[in-house]
Amino acid sequence: MDSDRIIGAGKELGGKVQQRLGEWTGETGTQAQGLADQAAGVARNVYGQAKDAVRDLADAAPDYADTARETGRQYYERGNRAVARQVGDQHLAALLVAGGIGYLFGWLIHGRH
């Protein structure tokens, strides 16, 4: 828990006490100051909550990266197996496709001169 949350909650509580005291004594200045302290306390508490949320996300980022990397590896392996299966089943078609791609690259590189 961030220290701003604790300080904000304390300031908010102090503002409530000050506001009630102003209500009991009839002092509008004390009431107004209590309301202002409450608002400042709430703002600081929310700021602390935002800092906690960012810190939690930063702590979780490596886990998200590891999960994404592992998922990508699994998809790569699955695709690699599928291609190997297709090439293994259809040798001639794979050879013709590879030759065609090689010819196309050769034409693109040398054919434009």
Secondary structure, DSSP 8 states (H G I E B T S, - for coil): --HHHHHHHHHHHHHHHHHHHHHHHT-HHHHHHHHHHHHHHHHHHHHHHHHHHHHHHHHHHHHHHHHHHHHHHHHHHHHHHHHHHHHHH-HHHHHHHHHHHHHHHHHHHHTT-
